């Protein structure tokens, strides 16, 4: 099958959707399918060779408490037509298909059967901020989708509020060959201290404020611990570094961006993986990555995380925006090495349920089902047209 995977987001900047598409491309390619990724990019994507088609230059746009790097160009039509006319894809899979401008233009032109995956949940949807006329256009483009997917029940409830339809639930996956317990830890942090790991962008909704406060609360009682932050973010990082300095907090390390190849090593280095997001999470892929490496989890008790984490099994759920409860959970795991190991062991089989090798087959089945529906609809339409022509000829 020849498959187009379309991302509205900058493929040169790490994000959940970019990782999702990259892993899916790798899995489909291993299975013998021909796959092309179409996306804007702020830099050359050499690792993909001719499997990557760059369309558009991304710009940072505020969206639902985050920054989306998307192309805002209105001059994409001719390039999209050329690509689809040349490649002749069997199916096109758009991610966040209503995100302008690349995805909506691909939908409007519709040069192949279209499937769309909706990833987001929570916050104020960007399309609610526009006029009724803009919503009318979005409805027209939405109706061009031949199949619709949400990555979780949370994501389904969110998108279905604005665009009611039938959706398949097919979650984000992880590469359990990449994220595994056999990787080497980061040498600089492998010194016997209890490592608390945070992986995520430094945005308010990721809740690092509360983790930093919880760390301050426990540091005096457990001085031999360390907080490691991994993830992009410049503006809030300066604010957090200032707070660390003001409280003279020791052993707080702002690592910043980590490559995909290094990320499993950070999980391996951790004794506890902590994810204190305040909301708007559709699934919690970082929890599954940590579980795959065998680490216990502490995470906010929010819908997107509760779909993968069972409180008391793979980790501990805590109320969001509550530094005191977060500190209690941290102390409980820091003081109980056996509990950490048991929770970590229980997380591994849970993560395996989300391996890309399984989910890729589900997506291919969905593609086939969608193509069969499209072909059946075309056959019925042609039959009706034929009957009309015959009837007209009789008169």
C-alpha positions as YAML, in Angstrom:
chain: A
units: angstrom
residues:
- id: 1
  name: UNK
  ca: [0.00, 0.00, 0.00]
- id: 2
  name: UNK
  ca: [1.26, 3.50, -0.78]
- id: 3
  name: UNK
  ca: [0.59, 5.75, 2.20]
- id: 4
  name: UNK
  ca: [0.92, 9.50, 2.78]
- id: 5
  name: UNK
  ca: [1.33, 10.60, 6.40]
- id: 6
  name: UNK
  ca: [0.65, 14.34, 6.72]
- id: 7
  name: UNK
  ca: [1.71, 16.45, 9.70]
- id: 8
  name: UNK
  ca: [0.70, 20.11, 10.08]
- id: 9
  name: UNK
  ca: [3.56, 20.58, 12.57]
- id: 10
  name: UNK
  ca: [7.23, 21.38, 12.03]
- id: 11
  name: UNK
  ca: [9.01, 18.08, 11.44]
- id: 12
  name: UNK
  ca: [12.27, 19.66, 12.52]
- id: 13
  name: UNK
  ca: [11.02, 20.24, 16.09]
- id: 14
  name: UNK
  ca: [10.19, 17.37, 18.47]
- id: 15
  name: UNK
  ca: [6.56, 16.88, 19.46]
- id: 16
  name: UNK
  ca: [4.16, 14.06, 20.24]
- id: 17
  name: UNK
  ca: [2.56, 14.12, 16.80]
- id: 18
  name: UNK
  ca: [5.94, 14.23, 15.05]
- id: 19
  name: UNK
  ca: [7.12, 11.23, 17.08]
- id: 20
  name: UNK
  ca: [3.85, 9.39, 16.36]
- id: 21
  name: UNK
  ca: [4.23, 9.87, 12.61]
- id: 22
  name: UNK
  ca: [7.95, 9.00, 12.61]
- id: 23
  name: UNK
  ca: [7.37, 5.72, 14.45]
- id: 24
  name: UNK
  ca: [4.40, 4.86, 12.26]
- id: 25
  name: UNK
  ca: [6.45, 5.45, 9.11]
- id: 26
  name: UNK
  ca: [9.22, 3.19, 10.40]
- id: 27
  name: UNK
  ca: [6.77, 0.42, 11.26]
- id: 28
  name: UNK
  ca: [4.90, 0.61, 7.94]
- id: 29
  name: UNK
  ca: [8.19, 0.65, 6.01]
- id: 30
  name: UNK
  ca: [9.40, -2.45, 7.89]
- id: 31
  name: UNK
  ca: [6.15, -4.15, 6.90]
- id: 32
  name: UNK
  ca: [6.87, -3.52, 3.21]
- id: 33
  name: UNK
  ca: [4.61, -0.54, 2.53]
- id: 34
  name: UNK
  ca: [5.71, 2.56, 0.63]
- id: 35
  name: UNK
  ca: [5.35, 5.58, 2.91]
- id: 36
  name: UNK
  ca: [5.97, 9.31, 2.43]
- id: 37
  name: UNK
  ca: [5.78, 11.91, 5.19]
- id: 38
  name: UNK
  ca: [4.50, 15.33, 4.12]
- id: 39
  name: UNK
  ca: [5.09, 18.22, 6.54]
- id: 40
  name: UNK
  ca: [6.55, 21.69, 6.96]
- id: 41
  name: UNK
  ca: [10.11, 21.72, 8.29]
- id: 42
  name: UNK
  ca: [12.41, 24.34, 9.80]
- id: 43
  name: UNK
  ca: [15.46, 22.33, 8.75]
- id: 44
  name: UNK
  ca: [16.45, 19.57, 6.36]
- id: 45
  name: UNK
  ca: [15.30, 16.07, 7.41]
- id: 46
  name: UNK
  ca: [18.21, 14.02, 6.11]
- id: 47
  name: UNK
  ca: [17.44, 10.83, 8.03]
- id: 48
  name: UNK
  ca: [14.30, 10.13, 5.96]
- id: 49
  name: UNK
  ca: [15.80, 10.73, 2.53]
- id: 50
  name: UNK
  ca: [13.15, 10.71, -0.21]
- id: 51
  name: UNK
  ca: [10.56, 9.42, 2.27]
- id: 52
  name: UNK
  ca: [10.11, 13.02, 3.46]
- id: 53
  name: UNK
  ca: [8.42, 15.69, 1.35]
- id: 54
  name: UNK
  ca: [8.72, 19.20, 2.70]
- id: 55
  name: UNK
  ca: [5.79, 21.54, 2.08]
- id: 56
  name: UNK
  ca: [5.74, 24.90, 3.85]
- id: 57
  name: UNK
  ca: [7.87, 26.84, 6.32]
- id: 58
  name: UNK
  ca: [6.65, 26.63, 9.94]
- id: 59
  name: UNK
  ca: [5.92, 29.62, 12.17]
- id: 60
  name: UNK
  ca: [5.16, 29.58, 15.95]
- id: 61
  name: UNK
  ca: [1.44, 30.07, 16.66]
- id: 62
  name: UNK
  ca: [-0.14, 30.00, 20.18]
- id: 63
  name: UNK
  ca: [-2.71, 27.17, 20.39]
- id: 64
  name: UNK
  ca: [-4.52, 25.91, 23.54]
- id: 65
  name: UNK
  ca: [-1.83, 26.79, 26.06]
- id: 66
  name: UNK
  ca: [1.00, 25.62, 23.82]
- id: 67
  name: UNK
  ca: [2.93, 26.79, 20.78]
- id: 68
  name: UNK
  ca: [2.20, 25.06, 17.47]
- id: 69
  name: UNK
  ca: [4.81, 25.42, 14.75]
- id: 70
  name: UNK
  ca: [2.76, 25.28, 11.55]
- id: 71
  name: UNK
  ca: [2.91, 26.74, 8.08]
- id: 72
  name: UNK
  ca: [0.57, 29.69, 7.56]
- id: 73
  name: UNK
  ca: [1.24, 30.05, 3.83]
- id: 74
  name: UNK
  ca: [-1.76, 30.35, 1.52]
- id: 75
  name: UNK
  ca: [0.33, 29.28, -1.48]
- id: 76
  name: UNK
  ca: [0.52, 25.52, -0.99]
- id: 77
  name: UNK
  ca: [-2.05, 24.37, -3.53]
- id: 78
  name: UNK
  ca: [0.14, 23.87, -6.59]
- id: 79
  name: UNK
  ca: [2.83, 22.01, -4.65]
- id: 80
  name: UNK
  ca: [0.26, 19.72, -3.02]
- id: 81
  name: UNK
  ca: [-1.35, 18.98, -6.39]
- id: 82
  name: UNK
  ca: [2.05, 18.14, -7.90]
- id: 83
  name: UNK
  ca: [2.97, 15.79, -5.04]
- id: 84
  name: UNK
  ca: [-0.32, 13.89, -5.07]
- id: 85
  name: UNK
  ca: [-0.51, 13.69, -8.85]
- id: 86
  name: UNK
  ca: [3.03, 12.32, -8.95]
- id: 87
  name: UNK
  ca: [2.87, 9.91, -6.01]
- id: 88
  name: UNK
  ca: [-0.65, 8.51, -6.55]
- id: 89
  name: UNK
  ca: [-1.16, 7.45, -2.94]
- id: 90
  name: UNK
  ca: [-3.62, 4.69, -2.10]
- id: 91
  name: UNK
  ca: [-4.55, 6.54, 1.09]
- id: 92
  name: UNK
  ca: [-3.65, 9.77, 2.86]
- id: 93
  name: UNK
  ca: [-3.52, 9.86, 6.67]
- id: 94
  name: UNK
  ca: [-3.72, 13.38, 8.10]
- id: 95
  name: UNK
  ca: [-2.85, 14.12, 11.72]
- id: 96
  name: UNK
  ca: [-4.89, 16.93, 13.28]
- id: 97
  name: UNK
  ca: [-6.61, 17.26, 9.88]
- id: 98
  name: UNK
  ca: [-8.36, 20.55, 10.67]
- id: 99
  name: UNK
  ca: [-5.15, 22.35, 11.60]
- id: 100
  name: UNK
  ca: [-4.35, 24.99, 8.95]
- id: 101
  name: UNK
  ca: [-2.90, 25.41, 6.45]
- id: 102
  name: UNK
  ca: [-1.28, 22.24, 5.12]
- id: 103
  name: UNK
  ca: [-3.85, 19.71, 6.32]
- id: 104
  name: UNK
  ca: [-6.89, 21.78, 5.42]
- id: 105
  name: UNK
  ca: [-5.54, 22.42, 1.93]
- id: 106
  name: UNK
  ca: [-4.81, 18.72, 1.40]
- id: 107
  name: UNK
  ca: [-8.39, 18.00, 2.53]
- id: 108
  name: UNK
  ca: [-9.88, 20.65, 0.30]
- id: 109
  name: UNK
  ca: [-8.07, 19.33, -2.77]
- id: 110
  name: UNK
  ca: [-8.64, 15.66, -1.85]
- id: 111
  name: UNK
  ca: [-6.45, 13.78, -4.29]
- id: 112
  name: UNK
  ca: [-6.80, 10.42, -2.48]
- id: 113
  name: UNK
  ca: [-9.02, 8.73, 0.12]
- id: 114
  name: UNK
  ca: [-8.55, 10.58, 3.40]
- id: 115
  name: UNK
  ca: [-8.20, 9.35, 7.00]
- id: 116
  name: UNK
  ca: [-7.75, 11.78, 9.89]
- id: 117
  name: UNK
  ca: [-6.40, 11.23, 13.41]
- id: 118
  name: UNK
  ca: [-7.35, 13.70, 16.14]
- id: 119
  name: UNK
  ca: [-4.79, 13.91, 18.95]
- id: 120
  name: UNK
  ca: [-5.80, 16.91, 21.05]
- id: 121
  name: UNK
  ca: [-7.95, 17.13, 24.16]
- id: 122
  name: UNK
  ca: [-8.92, 19.96, 26.45]
- id: 123
  name: UNK
  ca: [-8.41, 23.68, 26.23]
- id: 124
  name: UNK
  ca: [-10.24, 26.05, 23.95]
- id: 125
  name: UNK
  ca: [-10.26, 24.67, 20.45]
- id: 126
  name: UNK
  ca: [-8.71, 27.13, 18.00]
- id: 127
  name: UNK
  ca: [-11.59, 26.75, 15.57]
- id: 128
  name: UNK
  ca: [-14.12, 28.02, 18.13]
- id: 129
  name: UNK
  ca: [-12.44, 31.41, 17.98]
- id: 130
  name: UNK
  ca: [-13.43, 32.03, 14.38]
- id: 131
  name: UNK
  ca: [-16.62, 33.19, 12.73]
- id: 132
  name: UNK
  ca: [-19.57, 30.94, 11.86]
- id: 133
  name: UNK
  ca: [-18.42, 31.20, 8.23]
- id: 134
  name: UNK
  ca: [-15.01, 29.74, 9.13]
- id: 135
  name: UNK
  ca: [-16.73, 26.91, 11.03]
- id: 136
  name: UNK
  ca: [-18.86, 26.26, 7.94]
- id: 137
  name: UNK
  ca: [-15.70, 25.83, 5.87]
- id: 138
  name: UNK
  ca: [-14.21, 23.51, 8.50]
- id: 139
  name: UNK
  ca: [-17.37, 21.40, 8.43]
- id: 140
  name: UNK
  ca: [-17.01, 21.07, 4.65]
- id: 141
  name: UNK
  ca: [-13.39, 19.93, 4.98]
- id: 142
  name: UNK
  ca: [-14.23, 17.62, 7.89]
- id: 143
  name: UNK
  ca: [-16.87, 15.93, 5.76]
- id: 144
  name: UNK
  ca: [-14.22, 15.11, 3.16]
- id: 145
  name: UNK
  ca: [-12.65, 12.64, 5.60]
- id: 146
  name: UNK
  ca: [-13.45, 9.04, 4.68]
- id: 147
  name: UNK
  ca: [-12.36, 7.73, 8.10]
- id: 148
  name: UNK
  ca: [-11.86, 9.33, 11.50]
- id: 149
  name: UNK
  ca: [-9.67, 8.26, 14.42]
- id: 150
  name: UNK
  ca: [-9.21, 9.58, 17.97]
- id: 151
  name: UNK
  ca: [-6.20, 8.53, 20.03]
- id: 152
  name: UNK
  ca: [-8.23, 8.03, 23.21]
- id: 153
  name: UNK
  ca: [-11.70, 8.36, 24.69]
- id: 154
  name: UNK
  ca: [-10.63, 11.77, 26.02]
- id: 155
  name: UNK
  ca: [-9.62, 12.93, 22.54]
- id: 156
  name: UNK
  ca: [-12.86, 11.48, 21.12]
- id: 157
  name: UNK
  ca: [-15.06, 13.38, 23.60]
- id: 158
  name: UNK
  ca: [-13.17, 16.57, 22.82]
- id: 159
  name: UNK
  ca: [-13.41, 16.48, 19.01]
- id: 160
  name: UNK
  ca: [-16.90, 14.94, 18.99]
- id: 161
  name: UNK
  ca: [-18.19, 17.99, 20.87]
- id: 162
  name: UNK
  ca: [-17.41, 20.18, 17.86]
- id: 163
  name: UNK
  ca: [-17.58, 17.64, 15.03]
- id: 164
  name: UNK
  ca: [-19.95, 14.74, 15.88]
- id: 165
  name: UNK
  ca: [-19.24, 11.62, 13.82]
- id: 166
  name: UNK
  ca: [-18.16, 7.99, 14.04]
- id: 167
  name: UNK
  ca: [-14.57, 7.64, 15.26]
- id: 168
  name: UNK
  ca: [-12.34, 4.62, 15.75]
- id: 169
  name: UNK
  ca: [-10.20, 4.70, 18.92]
- id: 170
  name: UNK
  ca: [-6.62, 3.80, 18.01]
- id: 171
  name: UNK
  ca: [-4.10, 5.06, 20.59]
- id: 172
  name: UNK
  ca: [-0.62, 6.47, 20.28]
- id: 173
  name: UNK
  ca: [2.02, 3.77, 20.35]
- id: 174
  name: UNK
  ca: [5.59, 3.37, 21.54]
- id: 175
  name: UNK
  ca: [8.58, 1.51, 20.18]
- id: 176
  name: UNK
  ca: [9.32, -1.00, 22.94]
- id: 177
  name: UNK
  ca: [12.49, -2.03, 21.12]
- id: 178
  name: UNK
  ca: [13.75, 1.54, 21.50]
- id: 179
  name: UNK
  ca: [12.39, 2.08, 25.02]
- id: 180
  name: UNK
  ca: [13.63, -0.91, 26.99]
- id: 181
  name: UNK
  ca: [15.36, -1.71, 30.25]
- id: 182
  name: UNK
  ca: [18.57, -2.81, 28.56]
- id: 183
  name: UNK
  ca: [19.85, 0.67, 27.68]
- id: 184
  name: UNK
  ca: [22.73, 2.32, 29.54]
- id: 185
  name: UNK
  ca: [21.97, 5.05, 32.10]
- id: 186
  name: UNK
  ca: [23.43, 8.57, 31.88]
- id: 187
  name: UNK
  ca: [26.82, 8.31, 33.55]
- id: 188
  name: UNK
  ca: [26.71, 11.78, 35.13]
- id: 189
  name: UNK
  ca: [23.59, 10.86, 37.13]
- id: 190
  name: UNK
  ca: [24.49, 7.26, 37.92]
- id: 191
  name: UNK
  ca: [25.98, 7.94, 41.37]
- id: 192
  name: UNK
  ca: [23.54, 6.39, 43.85]
- id: 193
  name: UNK
  ca: [21.27, 9.39, 44.35]
- id: 194
  name: UNK
  ca: [17.53, 8.87, 43.91]
- id: 195
  name: UNK
  ca: [16.74, 10.42, 40.52]
- id: 196
  name: UNK
  ca: [13.33, 11.99, 39.91]
- id: 197
  name: UNK
  ca: [12.75, 12.50, 36.18]
- id: 198
  name: UNK
  ca: [10.40, 14.95, 34.44]
- id: 199
  name: UNK
  ca: [10.03, 14.63, 30.66]
- id: 200
  name: UNK
  ca: [8.02, 17.29, 28.89]
- id: 201
  name: UNK
  ca: [8.06, 20.78, 27.45]
- id: 202
  name: UNK
  ca: [8.33, 23.58, 29.98]
- id: 203
  name: UNK
  ca: [4.78, 24.88, 29.58]
- id: 204
  name: UNK
  ca: [2.42, 25.77, 32.41]
- id: 205
  name: UNK
  ca: [0.04, 22.91, 31.66]
- id: 206
  name: UNK
  ca: [2.84, 20.36, 32.12]
- id: 207
  name: UNK
  ca: [2.88, 21.23, 35.82]
- id: 208
  name: UNK
  ca: [6.62, 21.53, 36.46]
- id: 209
  name: UNK
  ca: [5.81, 24.34, 38.95]
- id: 210
  name: UNK
  ca: [4.19, 21.80, 41.25]
- id: 211
  name: UNK
  ca: [6.98, 19.27, 40.90]
- id: 212
  name: UNK
  ca: [9.59, 21.88, 41.72]
- id: 213
  name: UNK
  ca: [7.63, 22.90, 44.83]
- id: 214
  name: UNK
  ca: [7.18, 19.24, 45.86]
- id: 215
  name: UNK
  ca: [10.92, 18.70, 45.40]
- id: 216
  name: UNK
  ca: [11.60, 21.68, 47.66]
- id: 217
  name: UNK
  ca: [9.33, 20.16, 50.31]
- id: 218
  name: UNK
  ca: [11.10, 16.79, 50.33]
- id: 219
  name: UNK
  ca: [14.69, 17.87, 49.76]
- id: 220
  name: UNK
  ca: [15.45, 18.56, 53.44]
- id: 221
  name: UNK
  ca: [14.03, 15.20, 54.53]
- id: 222
  name: UNK
  ca: [15.71, 13.29, 51.70]
- id: 223
  name: UNK
  ca: [18.85, 15.26, 50.78]
- id: 224
  name: UNK
  ca: [20.25, 12.45, 48.65]
- id: 225
  name: UNK
  ca: [17.81, 12.94, 45.75]
- id: 226
  name: UNK
  ca: [17.97, 14.74, 42.45]
- id: 227
  name: UNK
  ca: [15.48, 16.33, 40.04]
- id: 228
  name: UNK
  ca: [16.20, 16.01, 36.30]
- id: 229
  name: UNK
  ca: [14.17, 17.96, 33.74]
- id: 230
  name: UNK
  ca: [14.24, 16.86, 30.08]
- id: 231
  name: UNK
  ca: [12.37, 18.82, 27.42]
- id: 232
  name: UNK
  ca: [12.36, 22.06, 25.49]
- id: 233
  name: UNK
  ca: [11.36, 25.49, 26.81]
- id: 234
  name: UNK
  ca: [13.29, 28.72, 27.24]
- id: 235
  name: UNK
  ca: [11.06, 31.35, 28.82]
- id: 236
  name: UNK
  ca: [9.80, 29.29, 31.77]
- id: 237
  name: UNK
  ca: [13.17, 27.63, 32.23]
- id: 238
  name: UNK
  ca: [14.66, 30.99, 33.22]
- id: 239
  name: UNK
  ca: [11.85, 31.49, 35.71]
- id: 240
  name: UNK
  ca: [12.39, 28.04, 37.23]
- id: 241
  name: UNK
  ca: [16.16, 28.48, 37.37]
- id: 242
  name: UNK
  ca: [15.63, 31.74, 39.25]
- id: 243
  name: UNK
  ca: [13.37, 29.97, 41.75]
- id: 244
  name: UNK
  ca: [15.94, 27.21, 42.25]
- id: 245
  name: UNK
  ca: [18.56, 29.86, 42.97]
- id: 246
  name: UNK
  ca: [16.30, 31.79, 45.36]
- id: 247
  name: UNK
  ca: [15.59, 28.65, 47.44]
- id: 248
  name: UNK
  ca: [19.17, 27.41, 47.15]
- id: 249
  name: UNK
  ca: [17.84, 24.09, 45.88]
- id: 250
  name: UNK
  ca: [20.60, 21.62, 45.16]
- id: 251
  name: UNK
  ca: [20.65, 18.86, 42.57]
- id: 252
  name: UNK
  ca: [18.17, 20.34, 40.10]
- id: 253
  name: UNK
  ca: [19.32, 19.77, 36.52]
- id: 254
  name: UNK
  ca: [17.71, 21.42, 33.51]
- id: 255
  name: UNK
  ca: [18.82, 19.19, 30.66]
- id: 256
  name: UNK
  ca: [16.62, 20.74, 27.99]
- id: 257
  name: UNK
  ca: [16.23, 18.99, 24.66]
- id: 258
  name: UNK
  ca: [17.26, 15.33, 24.52]
- id: 259
  name: UNK
  ca: [17.51, 13.40, 21.27]
- id: 260
  name: UNK
  ca: [15.19, 10.49, 20.64]
- id: 261
  name: UNK
  ca: [18.15, 8.13, 20.86]
- id: 262
  name: UNK
  ca: [19.16, 9.49, 24.29]
- id: 263
  name: UNK
  ca: [15.67, 9.62, 25.79]
- id: 264
  name: UNK
  ca: [15.54, 5.92, 26.87]
- id: 265
  name: UNK
  ca: [18.82, 6.46, 28.73]
- id: 266
  name: UNK
  ca: [17.24, 9.23, 30.80]
- id: 267
  name: UNK
  ca: [14.36, 6.94, 31.72]
- id: 268
  name: UNK
  ca: [16.89, 4.24, 32.63]
- id: 269
  name: UNK
  ca: [18.69, 6.76, 34.87]
- id: 270
  name: UNK
  ca: [15.47, 7.59, 36.72]
- id: 271
  name: UNK
  ca: [14.32, 5.92, 39.91]
- id: 272
  name: UNK
  ca: [10.94, 7.65, 39.62]
- id: 273
  name: UNK
  ca: [9.31, 9.23, 36.55]
- id: 274
  name: UNK
  ca: [6.99, 12.11, 37.43]
- id: 275
  name: UNK
  ca: [4.36, 13.74, 35.21]
- id: 276
  name: UNK
  ca: [2.35, 16.44, 37.06]
- id: 277
  name: UNK
  ca: [0.36, 17.86, 34.11]
- id: 278
  name: UNK
  ca: [-2.65, 19.96, 35.01]
- id: 279
  name: UNK
  ca: [-4.84, 18.72, 32.13]
- id: 280
  name: UNK
  ca: [-5.33, 18.70, 28.34]
- id: 281
  name: UNK
  ca: [-3.47, 15.41, 27.89]
- id: 282
  name: UNK
  ca: [-5.12, 13.01, 25.46]
- id: 283
  name: UNK
  ca: [-3.20, 9.88, 26.45]
- id: 284
  name: UNK
  ca: [0.16, 10.18, 28.18]
- id: 285
  name: UNK
  ca: [2.74, 8.64, 25.88]
- id: 286
  name: UNK
  ca: [5.59, 9.64, 28.22]
- id: 287
  name: UNK
  ca: [4.08, 7.42, 30.92]
- id: 288
  name: UNK
  ca: [4.22, 4.44, 28.57]
- id: 289
  name: UNK
  ca: [7.81, 5.22, 27.60]
- id: 290
  name: UNK
  ca: [8.82, 5.19, 31.27]
- id: 291
  name: UNK
  ca: [6.84, 1.98, 31.89]
- id: 292
  name: UNK
  ca: [8.58, 0.28, 28.95]
- id: 293
  name: UNK
  ca: [11.93, 0.97, 30.61]
- id: 294
  name: UNK
  ca: [10.57, -0.46, 33.87]
- id: 295
  name: UNK
  ca: [10.15, 2.71, 35.92]
- id: 296
  name: UNK
  ca: [7.43, 3.51, 38.49]
- id: 297
  name: UNK
  ca: [5.21, 6.48, 37.68]
- id: 298
  name: UNK
  ca: [3.82, 9.38, 39.67]
- id: 299
  name: UNK
  ca: [1.29, 11.28, 37.55]
- id: 300
  name: UNK
  ca: [-1.64, 13.64, 37.87]
- id: 301
  name: UNK
  ca: [-5.04, 12.02, 38.18]
- id: 302
  name: UNK
  ca: [-6.38, 13.39, 34.89]
- id: 303
  name: UNK
  ca: [-8.40, 11.62, 32.20]
- id: 304
  name: UNK
  ca: [-5.62, 11.38, 29.64]
- id: 305
  name: UNK
  ca: [-3.26, 9.70, 32.09]
- id: 306
  name: UNK
  ca: [-5.78, 7.44, 33.83]
- id: 307
  name: UNK
  ca: [-6.36, 5.69, 30.51]
- id: 308
  name: UNK
  ca: [-2.87, 4.15, 30.77]
- id: 309
  name: UNK
  ca: [-1.98, 4.34, 34.49]
- id: 310
  name: UNK
  ca: [-3.79, 2.37, 37.20]
- id: 311
  name: UNK
  ca: [-3.28, 3.94, 40.61]
- id: 312
  name: UNK
  ca: [-1.35, 1.61, 42.88]
- id: 313
  name: UNK
  ca: [-0.38, -0.76, 40.06]
- id: 314
  name: UNK
  ca: [2.17, 0.82, 37.71]
- id: 315
  name: UNK
  ca: [2.49, 3.93, 39.85]
- id: 316
  name: UNK
  ca: [0.67, 6.51, 41.95]
- id: 317
  name: UNK
  ca: [-1.97, 9.01, 40.82]
- id: 318
  name: UNK
  ca: [-2.14, 12.35, 42.64]
- id: 319
  name: UNK
  ca: [-4.54, 15.29, 42.41]
- id: 320
  name: UNK
  ca: [-3.37, 17.86, 39.84]
- id: 321
  name: UNK
  ca: [-2.03, 21.22, 41.06]
- id: 322
  name: UNK
  ca: [-1.27, 19.80, 44.51]
- id: 323
  name: UNK
  ca: [2.41, 20.02, 45.47]
- id: 324
  name: UNK
  ca: [1.81, 18.55, 48.95]
- id: 325
  name: UNK
  ca: [0.21, 15.33, 47.63]
- id: 326
  name: UNK
  ca: [2.90, 15.12, 44.99]
- id: 327
  name: UNK
  ca: [5.55, 15.38, 47.71]
- id: 328
  name: UNK
  ca: [3.82, 12.61, 49.73]
- id: 329
  name: UNK
  ca: [3.85, 10.28, 46.74]
- id: 330
  name: UNK
  ca: [7.50, 11.03, 46.03]
- id: 331
  name: UNK
  ca: [8.49, 10.31, 49.62]
- id: 332
  name: UNK
  ca: [6.55, 7.05, 49.58]
- id: 333
  name: UNK
  ca: [8.44, 5.76, 46.54]
- id: 334
  name: UNK
  ca: [11.81, 7.19, 47.54]
- id: 335
  name: UNK
  ca: [11.62, 5.32, 50.87]
- id: 336
  name: UNK
  ca: [10.37, 2.03, 49.39]
- id: 337
  name: UNK
  ca: [12.77, 0.57, 46.83]
- id: 338
  name: UNK
  ca: [10.82, -2.70, 46.64]
- id: 339
  name: UNK
  ca: [7.61, -0.86, 45.76]
- id: 340
  name: UNK
  ca: [9.45, 1.02, 43.04]
- id: 341
  name: UNK
  ca: [10.70, -2.22, 41.56]
- id: 342
  name: UNK
  ca: [7.27, -3.92, 41.75]
- id: 343
  name: UNK
  ca: [5.51, -1.00, 40.06]
- id: 344
  name: UNK
  ca: [8.22, -0.82, 37.42]
- id: 345
  name: UNK
  ca: [7.86, -4.53, 36.68]
- id: 346
  name: UNK
  ca: [4.08, -4.20, 36.36]
- id: 347
  name: UNK
  ca: [4.46, -1.32, 33.92]
- id: 348
  name: UNK
  ca: [6.40, -3.29, 31.30]
- id: 349
  name: UNK
  ca: [3.53, -5.56, 30.13]
- id: 350
  name: UNK
  ca: [1.20, -2.56, 30.21]
- id: 351
  name: UNK
  ca: [3.51, -0.69, 27.84]
- id: 352
  name: UNK
  ca: [3.72, -3.71, 25.53]
- id: 353
  name: UNK
  ca: [-0.01, -3.35, 24.83]
- id: 354
  name: UNK
  ca: [0.83, -0.09, 23.03]
- id: 355
  name: UNK
  ca: [3.72, -1.36, 20.91]
- id: 356
  name: UNK
  ca: [3.71, 0.09, 17.40]
- id: 357
  name: UNK
  ca: [3.90, -3.38, 15.86]
- id: 358
  name: UNK
  ca: [0.39, -4.03, 17.23]
- id: 359
  name: UNK
  ca: [-1.08, -0.61, 16.55]
- id: 360
  name: UNK
  ca: [0.27, -0.43, 12.99]
- id: 361
  name: UNK
  ca: [-1.77, -3.53, 12.14]
- id: 362
  name: UNK
  ca: [-4.88, -1.89, 13.61]
- id: 363
  name: UNK
  ca: [-4.29, 1.18, 11.48]
- id: 364
  name: UNK
  ca: [-3.77, -0.89, 8.34]
- id: 365
  name: UNK
  ca: [-7.02, -2.73, 9.04]
- id: 366
  name: UNK
  ca: [-8.73, 0.64, 9.40]
- id: 367
  name: UNK
  ca: [-7.21, 1.82, 6.10]
- id: 368
  name: UNK
  ca: [-8.49, -1.30, 4.34]
- id: 369
  name: UNK
  ca: [-11.94, -0.92, 5.87]
- id: 370
  name: UNK
  ca: [-12.03, 2.74, 4.81]
- id: 371
  name: UNK
  ca: [-10.91, 1.95, 1.25]
- id: 372
  name: UNK
  ca: [-13.57, -0.75, 0.97]
- id: 373
  name: UNK
  ca: [-16.23, 1.77, 2.01]
- id: 374
  name: UNK
  ca: [-14.91, 4.32, -0.48]
- id: 375
  name: UNK
  ca: [-14.89, 1.74, -3.29]
- id: 376
  name: UNK
  ca: [-18.38, 0.55, -2.39]
- id: 377
  name: UNK
  ca: [-19.69, 4.12, -2.35]
- id: 378
  name: UNK
  ca: [-18.10, 4.81, -5.75]
- id: 379
  name: UNK
  ca: [-19.58, 1.60, -7.17]
- id: 380
  name: UNK
  ca: [-23.06, 2.51, -5.91]
- id: 381
  name: UNK
  ca: [-22.73, 6.04, -7.28]
- id: 382
  name: UNK
  ca: [-21.61, 4.77, -10.69]
- id: 383
  name: UNK
  ca: [-24.47, 2.26, -10.76]
- id: 384
  name: UNK
  ca: [-27.00, 4.99, -10.02]
- id: 385
  name: UNK
  ca: [-25.47, 7.22, -12.70]
- id: 386
  name: UNK
  ca: [-25.62, 4.36, -15.17]
- id: 387
  name: UNK
  ca: [-29.29, 3.76, -14.37]
- id: 388
  name: UNK
  ca: [-30.05, 7.46, -14.84]
- id: 389
  name: UNK
  ca: [-28.27, 7.46, -18.21]
- id: 390
  name: UNK
  ca: [-30.20, 4.37, -19.33]
- id: 391
  name: UNK
  ca: [-33.46, 5.87, -18.19]
- id: 392
  name: UNK
  ca: [-32.69, 9.08, -20.04]
- id: 393
  name: UNK
  ca: [-31.88, 7.11, -23.19]
- id: 394
  name: UNK
  ca: [-35.24, 5.35, -23.08]
- id: 395
  name: UNK
  ca: [-36.95, 8.69, -23.26]
...
